Amino acid sequence: MIRSELIQKIADENPHLYQRDVERIVNTVFEAVTDAMARGDRVELRGFGAFSVKKRDSRVGRNPRTGDTVHVEEKHVPFFKTGKLLRDRLNGK
């Protein structure tokens, strides 16, 4: 599901809301999650999962095309851990 499909689904299920308002709500939620993660905070949505940021240390990598060694700088990557409710639904429990 992509963002526009999510907005359309919420708008269809809530006919009393304008689509532009639903779009603003969805964008605000995504911005809040993004801003929190950019600050290094953890975002937990009960029953769904938790978003966090993990640090990857710098390392020596290899260019697959030439085989030369290259230095890969440290970076921060998003990480998602599913919640128990979501995991149970995916496994048919």
N, C-alpha and C positions, 0 to 999 in steps of 0.2 A: 504494500500500500504506500502510495506517495502522498505528500502533503495535501495536494489538491483533492485527492480521493477522500482523505480523512475529513477535510473541511466539508466536502459535499455530503458525506455520510452523516456527520453531525447536524448539518443544516436540514437534511431530509428527515432525521429523527426528531428534530425540534422545529416544527414549522412556524412557531411563534417568534423565532429569531431570524433576523436578516442574515443573509450569507456574508455580507461584509463584516457584521459583528462577530460571526463565528470565525471568520478568517483572522480578525484582530485578536480574538481570544487565543486561538491556536498559535499565532505568531508570538504573542506575549509569553505563553507558556514555554515555547521553544527558546525564546530569548533569555528567559529567566534561567533555564537549565544551562544554556550556553555560557551565560555570564557567571553563574556559580562555578561551573567547571573551569572557566578561565582564571578564576581566583584560586583554584585548587581545592574548592569545596566538593563535598560528596552530595549527590542529590538522590534521595530515596523516595520512590513511589511505592507505597505499601501494596503488596500483592502483585506488583508488576516487576520491580527490580530496582537496582541501584546503579547510578552512573558515577564513575570516579575517574581520576586521572592517575596514570602510572608513569613513573619516570624510567626511561631506558638510558642506561649509562652509555658513554661514548665507547666505541670499540673499533677494531680494525676489521674492515669488510673486504670483499673481493668484487671487482668489476667482472660480471659474468661474461661479458663480450671479449675483454682482453686478458683477463686473468690477473691483472695488476691488483695489488693491495691498495685500498683507499681507507682514509680515516672517516668514520661515521660519527658525527657529533651527537652529544646527548640530546634527547628529545622527550617530550611529554606526549603520551597517547591516551585517547579515551578508552575506558574499559567499562563494560556492562556486565553485571552479575544478575541473573534472573532471580525473581522472588519465588518463594515456595508455591504460591497460588498459580502463577504462570507455568512453572515447571510441572506441577501436577496436571494442569489442563492439557499441556502439550503431550504428556505421557498417558492421557486417557483415564486419569484417576478422579 
